Amino acid sequence: MIPIITAFESSPDEGRGLARDMRVRWALEEVGQPYDVRLVSFAEMKQPAHRRLHPFGQIPTYEEGDLVLFETGAIIFHIAERHAGLLPDYPNARARAITWMFAALNTVEPPILELEQTGYTEGEKPWHSERLPLMKERIHARLRDLSTRLGDADWLDGAFSAGDLMMVLVLRRLEDDDILEAYPNLVAYIARAEARPAYQRAFADQLAVFTDGPARP
Ligand SMILES: N[C@@H](CCC(=O)N[C@@H](CS)C(=O)NCC(=O)O)C(=O)O
């Protein structure tokens, strides 16, 4: 059964791979699972038909027969559970890879999102420039620890896993900032992930939405 995911018809990032459908596309490419994409406008995302798939009116969603999922963490975990290639077989290594998925979403992403979102919503407010160093320091605190843990390793825990996939795409949200420059091993980690053929296929497909229309109608 070919799963169907949803993605922005018109993404604010114009195909830079920062919208979260990229997480799902990359996971599906890593495991070799073909998929279809349904593009939705901002208005459609807030309509009842889409909210039946995603209660918060967001993308991405994942449909596979009767199963409908939202939240990229849940979607990628589902894909990784059903296909080889994203989680190790050995139970303890598997549990650790899942831990890194949660760490990416619950520990590293929140301060990054705070910086990103307050830029949109409070950028003009007088207190924004005062808060900026505090918000950036919260990100640095996470990156310092992540950088220390990664050290010279290629991936966070042995072989590439869904934990790395999630972490790399969370870190990529910082690419408009100079924050990552202080962590050469994290910059190299992201580049290593971006060089994976599955990443490149996923990236090209999401970009094609903005250049040629959807690659997989
Ligand atoms: N925690 C959710 C976040 C989903 C999310 O924020 N999606 C964004 C696109 S990357 C969205 O739909 N934004 C539009 C909106 O929230 O109205 C996940 O990981 O799936």
The ligand as an SDF file (V2000), in Angstrom:
LIG
                    3D

 20 19  0  0  0  0  0  0  0  0999 V2000
    4.8900   18.8940   16.0340 N   0  0  0  0  0  0  0  0  0  0  0  0
    4.4040   18.8700   14.6810 C   0  0  0  0  0  0  0  0  0  0  0  0
    4.5790   20.2440   14.0690 C   0  0  0  0  0  0  0  0  0  0  0  0
    3.8720   20.3600   12.7460 C   0  0  0  0  0  0  0  0  0  0  0  0
    4.0560   21.7460   12.1670 C   0  0  0  0  0  0  0  0  0  0  0  0
    4.3850   22.7140   12.8870 O   0  0  0  0  0  0  0  0  0  0  0  0
    3.8160   21.8700   10.8520 N   0  0  0  0  0  0  0  0  0  0  0  0
    3.9680   23.1570   10.2110 C   0  0  0  0  0  0  0  0  0  0  0  0
    4.6930   22.9920    8.8880 C   0  0  0  0  0  0  0  0  0  0  0  0
    6.3710   22.5150    9.1070 S   0  0  0  0  0  0  0  0  0  0  0  0
    2.5920   23.7080    9.8860 C   0  0  0  0  0  0  0  0  0  0  0  0
    1.7290   22.9930    9.4430 O   0  0  0  0  0  0  0  0  0  0  0  0
    2.4390   25.0190   10.0850 N   0  0  0  0  0  0  0  0  0  0  0  0
    1.2340   25.7190    9.7550 C   0  0  0  0  0  0  0  0  0  0  0  0
    0.3520   25.9430   10.9390 C   0  0  0  0  0  0  0  0  0  0  0  0
    0.7050   25.5330   12.0550 O   0  0  0  0  0  0  0  0  0  0  0  0
   -0.6980   26.5450   10.7340 O   0  0  0  0  0  0  0  0  0  0  0  0
    5.1250   17.7710   13.8850 C   0  0  0  0  0  0  0  0  0  0  0  0
    6.2910   17.4780   14.1960 O   0  0  0  0  0  0  0  0  0  0  0  0
    4.5340   17.2010   12.9550 O   0  0  0  0  0  0  0  0  0  0  0  0
  1  2  1  0
  2  3  1  0
  2 18  1  0
  3  4  1  0
  4  5  1  0
  5  6  2  0
  5  7  1  0
  7  8  1  0
  8  9  1  0
  8 11  1  0
  9 10  1  0
 11 12  2  0
 11 13  1  0
 13 14  1  0
 14 15  1  0
 15 16  2  0
 15 17  1  0
 18 19  2  0
 18 20  1  0
M  END
$$$$
